[in-house]
Amino acid sequence: MKGKHQLPPTYLALGLLGMGLFHFLFSGPRLVGFPWRFLGVPVVVLGAALTISSDQLFKTLGTEVKPFQESSLVVTEGPYGFCRHPMYLGFMWIFGGFAVLAGTLVPLLLVPVMFWLFSVHFVIPEERHMEIQFGAEYEQYRSRVRRWL
């Protein structure tokens, strides 16, 4: 799985940039008005906290955090005890929170598009790689912890 790939934060940044452009150019009807749009702020903060804490756990345990690199172990503690991909889940919360902040139709429609992109480009290939690398250990983990929530 080695090679040149864009890292997940690049996808997040480009997705947020696209969301901003679509919001200002083709926003569609307003779905979430003032002050309710600001409910997106805690969603963004929680998503960032989940992503950062998951990243720090990898670093604390001494395993590779970048996708498409060899991991030294299957992380099963912390947020990995309830979700196999908490960093990507955090990214989706960040993206969804910004969509709520925008409050218009088109940015909200981009959330499932980003979910699909993260799934196809990262989640599914990473799970295949973990299955090959760790075999039964990963299968056991996968059987007891959901992919997302």
Order of alpha helices (4+ residues) and beta strands (2+ residues): alpha-alpha-alpha-alpha-alpha-alpha
